[in-house]
Amino acid sequence: MDQLMDSFRRGWRNPWFAGQMLTWIIVVILSFIVALLLRYTSMGSTTLPAITFFINAIGLLCGGYMSGKRAGQRGWFFGGMQGVIYTLILGLISFLAFDLQMQSNLLLFMLSSFGLGALGGIFGVNAGDE
């Protein structure tokens, strides 16, 4: 329990917290930009699924990178777990807020999120102290 509390006291230096915050910040900012583009340009909503995948991928790669860089070791694990946590939060939001049932595509999304986060974590660990 003491180890968990020490982890929370570290704040932004904590790889779990820093990775999740960066992921969510990037997803929110990019989603806002896409919403503005949809509203004020002639961009159609037919491209929205691809754009959503791209936004999630960028957020997970950056969050995994941050998590791996902060951890300094086992970047694939720290980054991959960022993807799993992100998927669980999205699944919980969709279940509670929108009353959507848990579906099998959530598992596929979780696996791809783990992979993208792990890739970002690998890059983060190998980035060193630049």
TIDREN-312782 format. One record per atom (N, C-alpha, C): atom name; x, y, z. Coordinates in Angstrom, 1 decimal. Layout:
TIDREN-312782
  at      xx      yy      zz
  CA       X       Y       Z
...
END
This chain:
TIDREN-312782
  at      xx      yy      zz
   N     0.8    -1.2     0.0
  CA     0.0     0.0     0.0
   C     0.9     1.3     0.0
   N     2.0     1.2     0.7
  CA     2.9     2.4     0.8
   C     3.5     2.6    -0.6
   N     3.7     1.6    -1.4
  CA     4.3     1.8    -2.7
   C     3.2     2.5    -3.6
   N     2.0     2.1    -3.5
  CA     0.9     2.8    -4.3
   C     0.8     4.2    -3.9
   N     0.8     4.5    -2.6
  CA     0.7     5.9    -2.2
   C     1.9     6.7    -2.6
   N     3.1     6.2    -2.6
  CA     4.3     6.9    -3.1
   C     4.1     7.2    -4.6
   N     3.5     6.2    -5.3
  CA     3.3     6.4    -6.7
   C     2.4     7.6    -7.0
   N     1.4     7.8    -6.2
  CA     0.4     8.9    -6.3
   C     1.1    10.2    -5.9
   N     2.0    10.2    -5.0
  CA     2.6    11.4    -4.5
   C     3.6    12.0    -5.6
   N     4.0    11.1    -6.4
  CA     5.0    11.6    -7.5
   C     4.3    12.5    -8.5
   N     3.0    12.5    -8.6
  CA     2.3    13.4    -9.5
   C     2.7    13.2   -11.0
   N     3.1    14.2   -11.6
  CA     3.4    14.2   -13.0
   C     4.6    13.3   -13.4
   N     5.4    13.0   -12.4
  CA     6.5    12.1   -12.6
   C     6.1    10.6   -12.6
   N     4.9    10.4   -12.2
  CA     4.3     9.0   -12.2
   C     4.0     8.6   -13.7
   N     4.5     7.5   -14.2
  CA     4.3     7.2   -15.5
   C     2.8     6.9   -15.9
   N     2.1     6.3   -14.9
  CA     0.7     6.0   -15.1
   C    -0.1     7.3   -15.3
   N     0.0     8.2   -14.4
  CA    -0.7     9.5   -14.4
   C    -0.3    10.3   -15.6
   N     0.9    10.5   -15.9
  CA     1.4    11.3   -17.0
   C     0.9    10.8   -18.3
   N     1.0     9.5   -18.5
  CA     0.6     8.9   -19.8
   C    -0.9     9.0   -20.0
   N    -1.7     8.8   -19.0
  CA    -3.2     9.0   -19.1
   C    -3.5    10.4   -19.4
   N    -2.9    11.3   -18.7
  CA    -3.3    12.8   -18.8
   C    -2.9    13.2   -20.3
   N    -1.7    12.8   -20.7
  CA    -1.3    13.3   -22.1
   C    -2.2    12.6   -23.1
   N    -2.6    11.4   -22.9
  CA    -3.5    10.7   -23.9
   C    -4.8    11.5   -24.0
   N    -5.4    11.8   -22.8
  CA    -6.7    12.4   -22.8
   C    -6.6    13.9   -23.3
   N    -5.6    14.6   -23.0
  CA    -5.4    15.9   -23.5
   C    -5.3    16.0   -25.0
   N    -4.6    15.1   -25.5
  CA    -4.4    15.0   -27.0
   C    -5.7    14.7   -27.7
   N    -6.4    13.7   -27.1
  CA    -7.7    13.2   -27.7
   C    -8.7    14.4   -27.6
   N    -8.8    15.1   -26.5
  CA    -9.8    16.2   -26.4
   C    -9.5    17.3   -27.4
   N    -8.2    17.7   -27.4
  CA    -7.8    18.8   -28.3
   C    -8.0    18.5   -29.8
   N    -7.6    17.3   -30.2
  CA    -7.8    16.9   -31.6
   C    -9.3    16.7   -31.9
   N   -10.1    16.2   -31.0
  CA   -11.5    16.1   -31.2
   C   -12.2    17.4   -31.4
   N   -11.7    18.4   -30.6
  CA   -12.3    19.7   -30.7
   C   -11.9    20.3   -32.1
   N   -10.7    20.1   -32.5
  CA   -10.3    20.7   -33.8
   C   -11.1    20.0   -34.9
   N   -11.3    18.7   -34.9
  CA   -12.1    18.0   -35.9
   C   -13.6    18.5   -35.8
   N   -14.1    18.8   -34.6
  CA   -15.5    19.3   -34.5
   C   -15.6    20.7   -35.2
   N   -14.6    21.5   -35.0
  CA   -14.5    22.8   -35.7
   C   -14.5    22.7   -37.2
   N   -13.6    21.7   -37.7
  CA   -13.5    21.5   -39.1
   C   -14.8    21.0   -39.7
   N   -15.5    20.1   -39.0
  CA   -16.8    19.6   -39.4
   C   -17.8    20.7   -39.5
   N   -17.8    21.6   -38.6
  CA   -18.7    22.7   -38.5
   C   -18.5    23.8   -39.6
   N   -17.2    24.2   -39.7
  CA   -16.9    25.4   -40.5
   C   -16.3    25.1   -41.9
   N   -16.1    23.8   -42.3
  CA   -15.6    23.5   -43.6
   C   -16.6    22.6   -44.3
   N   -16.3    22.2   -45.5
  CA   -17.1    21.3   -46.2
   C   -16.8    19.8   -46.0
   N   -16.0    19.6   -45.0
  CA   -15.6    18.2   -44.7
   C   -16.9    17.4   -44.2
   N   -17.1    16.2   -44.8
  CA   -18.2    15.4   -44.6
   C   -18.0    14.5   -43.4
   N   -19.1    14.0   -42.9
  CA   -19.0    13.1   -41.7
   C   -18.7    11.7   -42.1
   N   -18.6    11.4   -43.4
  CA   -18.2    10.1   -43.9
   C   -16.8     9.7   -43.5
   N   -16.0    10.7   -43.3
  CA   -14.6    10.4   -42.9
   C   -14.4    10.3   -41.4
   N   -15.4    10.5   -40.7
  CA   -15.3    10.6   -39.2
   C   -14.8     9.3   -38.6
   N   -15.2     8.1   -39.0
  CA   -14.6     6.9   -38.4
   C   -13.1     6.8   -38.5
   N   -12.6     7.1   -39.7
  CA   -11.1     7.1   -39.9
   C   -10.4     8.2   -39.1
   N   -11.0     9.3   -39.0
  CA   -10.4    10.4   -38.2
   C   -10.4    10.1   -36.7
   N   -11.5     9.4   -36.3
  CA   -11.6     9.0   -34.9
   C   -10.5     8.0   -34.6
   N   -10.3     7.0   -35.5
  CA    -9.2     6.1   -35.3
   C    -7.9     6.8   -35.2
   N    -7.6     7.7   -36.1
  CA    -6.4     8.4   -36.1
   C    -6.1     9.2   -34.9
   N    -7.2     9.9   -34.4
  CA    -7.1    10.7   -33.1
   C    -6.7     9.8   -32.0
   N    -7.4     8.6   -31.8
  CA    -7.1     7.7   -30.8
   C    -5.7     7.1   -30.9
   N    -5.3     6.8   -32.1
  CA    -3.9     6.3   -32.3
   C    -2.8     7.3   -31.9
   N    -3.0     8.6   -32.3
  CA    -2.0     9.6   -31.9
   C    -2.0     9.8   -30.4
   N    -3.2     9.8   -29.8
  CA    -3.2    10.0   -28.3
   C    -2.6     8.8   -27.6
   N    -2.8     7.6   -28.1
  CA    -2.2     6.4   -27.4
   C    -0.7     6.3   -27.6
   N    -0.3     6.6   -28.8
  CA     1.2     6.6   -29.1
   C     1.9     7.7   -28.2
   N     1.3     8.9   -28.1
  CA     1.9     9.9   -27.3
   C     1.9     9.6   -25.8
   N     0.7     9.0   -25.3
  CA     0.6     8.6   -23.9
   C     1.5     7.5   -23.6
   N     1.7     6.5   -24.5
  CA     2.6     5.4   -24.3
   C     4.0     5.9   -24.2
   N     4.4     6.9   -25.1
  CA     5.7     7.4   -25.2
   C     6.0     8.1   -23.8
   N     5.1     8.9   -23.4
  CA     5.3     9.6   -22.1
   C     5.5     8.6   -20.9
   N     4.6     7.6   -20.9
  CA     4.7     6.6   -19.9
   C     6.0     5.9   -19.9
   N     6.4     5.4   -21.1
  CA     7.7     4.7   -21.2
   C     8.9     5.6   -20.8
   N     8.8     6.8   -21.2
  CA     9.9     7.7   -20.9
   C    10.0     8.0   -19.4
   N     8.9     8.2   -18.8
  CA     8.9     8.4   -17.3
   C     9.3     7.2   -16.5
   N     8.9     6.0   -17.0
  CA     9.2     4.7   -16.3
   C    10.7     4.4   -16.5
   N    11.2     4.6   -17.7
  CA    12.6     4.4   -17.9
   C    13.0     2.9   -18.2
   N    12.0     2.0   -18.0
  CA    12.2     0.6   -18.2
   C    10.9     0.0   -18.6
   N    10.9    -1.2   -19.2
  CA     9.7    -1.9   -19.6
   C     8.6    -1.0   -20.2
   N     9.1    -0.3   -21.2
  CA     8.2     0.7   -21.9
   C     7.0     0.0   -22.6
   N     7.2    -1.2   -23.1
  CA     6.1    -1.9   -23.7
   C     4.9    -2.2   -22.7
   N     5.3    -2.5   -21.5
  CA     4.3    -2.8   -20.4
   C     3.6    -1.5   -20.0
   N     4.4    -0.5   -19.7
  CA     3.8     0.8   -19.2
   C     2.9     1.4   -20.3
   N     3.4     1.4   -21.5
  CA     2.7     2.0   -22.6
   C     1.4     1.2   -23.0
   N     1.6    -0.2   -23.0
  CA     0.5    -1.0   -23.3
   C    -0.6    -0.9   -22.3
   N    -0.2    -0.8   -21.0
  CA    -1.2    -0.7   -20.0
   C    -2.0     0.7   -20.1
   N    -1.3     1.7   -20.6
  CA    -2.0     2.9   -20.9
   C    -3.2     2.7   -21.8
   N    -2.9     1.9   -22.9
  CA    -4.0     1.6   -23.8
   C    -5.1     0.8   -23.2
   N    -4.8    -0.2   -22.3
  CA    -5.8    -0.9   -21.6
   C    -6.6     0.0   -20.7
   N    -6.0     0.8   -19.9
  CA    -6.7     1.7   -19.0
   C    -7.6     2.7   -19.8
   N    -7.1     3.2   -20.9
  CA    -7.8     4.1   -21.8
   C    -9.1     3.4   -22.3
   N    -8.9     2.1   -22.8
  CA   -10.1     1.4   -23.3
   C   -11.1     1.1   -22.2
   N   -10.6     0.7   -21.0
  CA   -11.6     0.5   -19.9
   C   -12.3     1.7   -19.5
   N   -11.7     2.9   -19.5
  CA   -12.4     4.1   -19.2
   C   -13.4     4.4   -20.3
   N   -13.0     4.3   -21.6
  CA   -14.0     4.5   -22.6
   C   -15.2     3.6   -22.6
   N   -14.9     2.3   -22.3
  CA   -16.0     1.3   -22.1
   C   -16.9     1.6   -21.0
   N   -16.3     2.1   -19.9
  CA   -17.1     2.4   -18.7
   C   -18.0     3.7   -19.0
   N   -17.4     4.6   -19.7
  CA   -18.2     5.8   -20.1
   C   -19.4     5.4   -21.1
   N   -19.1     4.6   -22.1
  CA   -20.1     4.2   -23.0
   C   -21.2     3.4   -22.3
   N   -20.8     2.6   -21.3
  CA   -21.8     1.7   -20.6
   C   -22.7     2.6   -19.7
   N   -22.0     3.5   -18.9
  CA   -22.8     4.3   -18.0
   C   -23.5     5.5   -18.6
   N   -22.9     6.2   -19.5
  CA   -23.5     7.4   -20.0
   C   -24.5     7.1   -21.1
   N   -24.1     6.2   -22.0
  CA   -24.9     6.0   -23.2
   C   -25.7     4.7   -23.2
   N   -25.6     3.9   -22.1
  CA   -26.3     2.7   -21.9
   C   -26.0     1.7   -23.0
   N   -24.8     1.7   -23.5
  CA   -24.4     0.7   -24.6
   C   -24.0    -0.6   -23.9
   N   -24.3    -1.7   -24.5
  CA   -23.9    -3.0   -23.9
   C   -22.4    -3.2   -24.3
   N   -21.8    -4.0   -23.5
  CA   -20.4    -4.4   -23.8
   C   -20.4    -5.3   -25.0
   N   -19.6    -5.0   -26.0
  CA   -19.5    -5.7   -27.2
   C   -18.2    -6.3   -27.4
   N   -18.1    -7.3   -28.4
  CA   -16.8    -7.9   -28.6
   C   -15.8    -7.0   -29.3
   N   -16.3    -6.0   -30.0
  CA   -15.3    -5.1   -30.6
   C   -14.5    -4.2   -29.6
   N   -15.0    -4.2   -28.3
  CA   -14.3    -3.6   -27.3
   C   -13.0    -4.3   -27.0
   N   -13.0    -5.6   -27.1
  CA   -11.8    -6.4   -26.9
   C   -10.8    -6.2   -28.0
   N   -11.3    -6.1   -29.3
  CA   -10.4    -5.7   -30.4
   C    -9.8    -4.4   -30.2
   N   -10.6    -3.4   -29.8
  CA   -10.1    -2.1   -29.5
   C    -9.1    -2.1   -28.4
   N    -9.3    -2.9   -27.4
  CA    -8.3    -3.0   -26.3
   C    -7.0    -3.6   -26.8
   N    -7.1    -4.6   -27.6
  CA    -5.8    -5.2   -28.1
   C    -5.1    -4.2   -29.0
   N    -5.8    -3.5   -29.9
  CA    -5.1    -2.5   -30.7
   C    -4.6    -1.3   -29.9
   N    -5.3    -0.9   -28.8
  CA    -4.8     0.1   -27.9
   C    -3.6    -0.3   -27.2
   N    -3.6    -1.6   -26.7
  CA    -2.4    -2.1   -26.1
   C    -1.2    -2.0   -27.0
   N    -1.4    -2.4   -28.2
  CA    -0.3    -2.4   -29.2
   C     0.2    -1.0   -29.5
   N    -0.7    -0.1   -29.7
  CA    -0.3     1.3   -30.0
   C     0.4     1.9   -28.8
   N    -0.1     1.7   -27.6
  CA     0.5     2.2   -26.4
   C     1.9     1.6   -26.1
   N     1.9     0.3   -26.4
  CA     3.2    -0.4   -26.2
   C     4.3     0.1   -27.2
   N     3.9     0.4   -28.4
  CA     4.8     0.9   -29.4
   C     5.3     2.3   -28.9
   N     4.4     3.1   -28.5
  CA     4.8     4.4   -27.9
   C     5.7     4.3   -26.7
   N     5.4     3.3   -25.9
  CA     6.3     3.1   -24.7
   C     7.7     2.6   -25.1
   N     7.8     1.8   -26.1
  CA     9.1     1.3   -26.6
   C     9.9     2.5   -27.1
   N     9.2     3.4   -27.9
  CA     9.9     4.6   -28.3
   C    10.3     5.5   -27.2
   N     9.5     5.6   -26.2
  CA     9.8     6.4   -25.0
   C    11.0     6.0   -24.2
   N    11.0     4.7   -24.0
  CA    12.2     4.1   -23.2
   C    13.5     4.3   -24.0
   N    13.4     4.1   -25.3
  CA    14.6     4.1   -26.1
   C    15.0     5.6   -26.5
   N    14.1     6.5   -26.1
  CA    14.5     7.9   -26.4
   C    15.6     8.4   -25.5
   N    15.7     7.8   -24.3
  CA    16.8     8.2   -23.4
   C    16.5     9.6   -22.8
   N    17.6    10.2   -22.3
  CA    17.5    11.5   -21.7
   C    17.9    12.6   -22.6
   N    17.1    12.8   -23.6
  CA    17.5    13.8   -24.6
   C    17.1    15.2   -24.2
END
